[in-house]
Amino acid sequence: MSLISNRKRPRGFSETVLIEENEDDVVDEDPEVIDDEDDEDLIILEERDLIPKPRRNNSDSLLILDSDAVEAYNMFNVNNINNNINQPFEIGANNNPIKKQRTNSLPQLPQARCFYTKLPNNYIFQTPKLGNIKTNVIPHQLNLPPCDDENGHYVIKLNETFANRFIIIKLLGQGTFGKVVQCFDKVNREHVAIKIIRNIQKYRDAAKIELRILSTLKKFDNKNVNHCIHLRECFDYRGHICIVTDLLKISLYDFLENNKFISFPGSHIQAISKQLIRSVSFLHDLNLIHTDLKPENILLHDDSHIKKNLYSSTIVSSYMNLSSSSAPKKTPKYSKVLKNPLIQIIDFGSAIFNDEYHSSIVSTRHYRAPEIVLGVGWSFPCDMWSIGCILVELIIGEPLFKTHDNLEHLAMIEKICGYRIDKAMVKLSKEKENECGLEYFTKEYISSEEDSDGDDDVIIDDETTKYNSLTLMFPTNSTPMKFINSVDELSRIDLFVSSRIGLDIDFDYSLSANYEKNKNIINFGNFTFWWFFIDLLRKLFVINPEDRLNAMDALYHPWFNLGIEDEGTL
């Protein structure tokens, strides 16, 4: 990622300031411009070399809030941290408070209090990287009929013996990479999942990269405590590389869909978030970037659930505000609530070591960070942007950035963040001849002595010219009306999310002032929970990746010390 400085700050930043003295250094990149296929399963093999720069260690960060926010936080902090309202919150990775829960605390799920054991500094650099992982070739009978279709996919036949050892039970899913099947392992007498890669060389090459990633994860976390899919074994059968993993349940997206897109309870979102951020902290410690975090790539250990009466106004409001359907909706009375929101991160087919080759375009469109869209280079922070998108989707029931167009996407990003895209990023995008930078932004203002020469009656407004340089040209006379309408539906993240869940939160004002507007529909403890949740979102939706909250600091955000009374805890 290129070194770029942020000149703009989100509105309301003076009230809640995150001081990050040391952030991970990033690397200069020179991405080539390629067409955006927007294929969610697309594996892009176009690569370029990166020159790694040394990484700095993150120091503890301070979250400084107004006094009433601090007082509210102390009132509902499950860990009973010092009640001195004038003391800032330390949310650095070294803080690991475990104290007796206060009697006046709101309930909280155990996953929201899990902690991450940080790997020693530069641990990955002191340990030799794994090379190519050898896949044993499984022998098979000669003169067998073909097992592939015309596209190189393995033809799945239920109850067929596979690789002389497994019985195929059912097809779990498929994509451009191949297919995933549930199998019964006759040797270990248990069910497993097998990813069968297409018998095409570029996908075989990509699978070897994924195997190297999965083997690295297993090497540094053999007990799989960091919620990343666990590699059991791998082999090569009839030209197909096969990756055997634990059999998990459905994805967060599938559960959301099965629940008619009724959002998850806040307590479950918090539990899922803590696990997800812990997984990403582990990956980033290993110098790995996932690059394709989304609800489809987060699976449940157990999808069993209870049907509960809905009483949270936030869940009801988020459902009634769904924009995916124009048909009238009935107020939901019941919702499926997970018994245990334990998750695993899957699909490391696009993961990459930060000091190795990067593709120009990564991430599924809805979860793609602005630095990727602009083509200015990407690194660890792109995962954090994706996490922000995931959290919003879990609470509003649908993707935040529902677009497949770069211009519309960039306009949405500016609307959600509440400020213009950094001029330094735009300038760099133009220098790299990225399509977005060249087509969608005004030219750079270059002052000239000629401006002051000539007719004295000609007035040149330099400040206005500078202000309008390197800015997004949206909307214009040629902008499709559907783009304008979709952007108009959005607003700054605090205003947008709170309105979707039936609250009225504006971070330009204090917590107490905001609660006065909402006290008739929510109790103070639950309101504090949502206030700090939105504060976390504001620090994830930062356009400049260098100023975005990193994984370790996000892991210790004060929100994770707060509880809530909802369908997931009562």
BELJO-V79904 format. One line per field, one symbol per residue. burial: b if it has 16 or more other ideal C-beta (glycine too) atoms within 10 Angstrom, else e. A space follows every 50 residues. Layout:
burial = ???
This chain:
burial = bbebebebebbebebbebebeebbebbebebeeeebeeeebbbeeeeeeb eeeebeebebbebebbeebbebbbbbbbbbbeeebeeebebebeeeeeee ebeebbebbebbbbebeebeeeebeeeeeeeebebeeeeeeeeeeebeee ebbbebeeeeebbeebebeeebebbbbbbbbbbbbeeeeeebbbbbbbbb eebbebbbbbbbbbbbbbebbeeeebbbbbbbebbbbbbbbbbbbbbbbe bbbbbbeebebbbbbbbbbbbbbbbbbbbbbbbbbbbbbbbbbbbbbbbb eebebeebebebebbbbbbeebeeeeeeeeeeeebbbbebbbbbbbbbbb bbbbbeebbbbbbbbbbbbbbbbbbbbbbbbbbbbbbbbbbbbbbbbbbb bebebbbbbbbbbbbbbbbbbbbbbbbbbbebebbbbeebbeeebeeeee eeeeeeeeeeeeeeeeeebbebebeeeeeeeebeebbeebebbbbbbbeb bbbebebeebbeebbeebeeebeebbbbbbbbbbbbbbbbbbbbbbbbbb bbbbbbbbbbbbbbbbbbbe
